[in-house]
């Protein structure tokens, strides 16, 4: 029997090794998972973030509704509530965990729809707040007309003027919604301010109190 040349034997062994490697599937799942893991987890985090944002916006909507109702019916004005008392009694109860009451910012302002001294219900409007001599509806819309102007996120820089009977009032409630990952926010910030706005005309309640700096 003639011996097989060493070169042919080495080539045959190489082909056999390559064939076994090509048919090996034990690491295929791990390799495939490694390729899709990053986009999969990114998509999963993004889904949770969107759901979390909608959840907190729903809480803000409920808080703005409760606060606006208290202002519109004169409860706030008749009791002379401060901005801190207003937030604690009518805004915070609508917030759900993990939202923090200390992070809430509100802006309450009296406005006029146009340069007129009479409201829509035919009642004389109280003077426009001194802190905003041109407080018309247009002041709450950006120059491009594409959205609302966001007030200051510092409570001390905002107004708290719930107005008198017949006044047009705007209530804005703001809250910083945190991001699960800063990758979801191009600016790299850890949170984003969300706002809910309510507008209405105060009801003709009795014994209104005038707030300092608002008339």
Residue pairs with C-beta under 8 A, 6 or more apart in sequence:
42 183
45 180
45 181
45 183
45 184
46 184
48 180
49 179
49 180
49 181
49 184
52 177
52 180
53 177
53 194
55 96
56 99
56 175
56 177
56 194
57 177
57 194
57 196
59 94
59 95
59 96
59 99
59 175
60 173
60 175
60 194
60 195
60 196
61 196
62 94
63 90
63 91
63 92
63 94
63 95
63 104
63 173
63 196
64 91
64 171
64 172
64 173
64 196
64 197
64 198
65 94
65 198
66 90
66 91
66 93
66 94
67 86
67 90
67 91
67 106
67 171
67 173
67 198
68 169
68 171
68 198
68 200
69 90
70 76
70 86
70 89
70 90
71 77
71 108
71 162
71 163
71 169
71 171
71 200
71 202
72 169
72 200
72 201
72 202
72 203
73 203
73 205
74 165
74 202
74 203
74 205
74 206
74 208
75 81
76 86
76 90
76 162
77 162
77 163
77 164
77 205
77 208
77 209
77 211
78 205
78 206
78 207
78 208
78 209
80 209
81 89
82 160
83 106
83 108
83 155
83 160
86 106
86 108
86 160
86 162
87 101
87 104
87 106
88 101
91 101
91 104
91 106
91 173
92 101
92 104
95 101
95 104
95 175
99 175
103 175
103 176
104 173
104 174
104 175
105 151
105 152
105 153
105 154
105 155
105 158
105 173
105 174
105 175
106 155
106 158
106 160
106 171
106 172
106 173
106 174
107 151
107 152
107 158
107 159
107 160
107 170
107 171
107 172
107 174
108 159
108 160
108 161
108 162
108 169
108 170
108 171
108 172
109 129
109 132
109 135
109 159
109 161
109 169
109 170
110 126
110 128
110 129
110 135
110 161
110 162
110 163
110 167
110 168
110 169
110 214
111 128
111 135
111 136
111 137
111 139
111 140
111 168
111 169
111 170
112 125
112 128
112 135
112 136
112 137
112 168
113 120
113 136
113 137
113 168
114 136
114 137
115 136
116 125
117 124
117 125
118 124
118 125
119 125
119 166
119 167
119 168
119 201
120 168
120 201
121 166
121 201
121 204
123 165
123 166
123 204
124 166
125 166
125 167
125 168
126 163
126 164
126 166
126 167
126 210
126 215
127 215
128 134
128 135
129 135
129 159
129 161
129 213
129 214
129 215
130 213
130 214
130 215
131 159
131 161
131 213
131 214
132 139
132 159
139 149
140 148
140 149
140 170
140 197
141 147
141 148
141 149
142 148
142 149
148 195
148 197
150 174
150 193
150 195
151 157
151 158
151 172
151 174
152 158
153 174
153 176
153 193
159 213
159 214
160 211
160 214
161 169
161 211
161 213
161 214
161 215
162 169
162 202
162 211
163 169
163 202
163 214
164 202
164 208
164 210
164 215
165 202
165 203
165 204
165 205
165 208
166 201
166 202
166 204
167 201
167 202
168 199
168 200
168 201
169 199
169 200
169 201
169 202
170 197
170 198
170 199
171 197
171 198
171 199
171 200
172 195
172 196
172 197
172 198
173 195
173 196
173 197
174 193
174 194
174 195
175 193
175 194
176 191
176 192
176 193
176 194
177 191
177 192
177 193
177 194
178 190
178 191
179 185
179 189
179 190
179 191
179 192
182 188
182 189
182 190
185 192
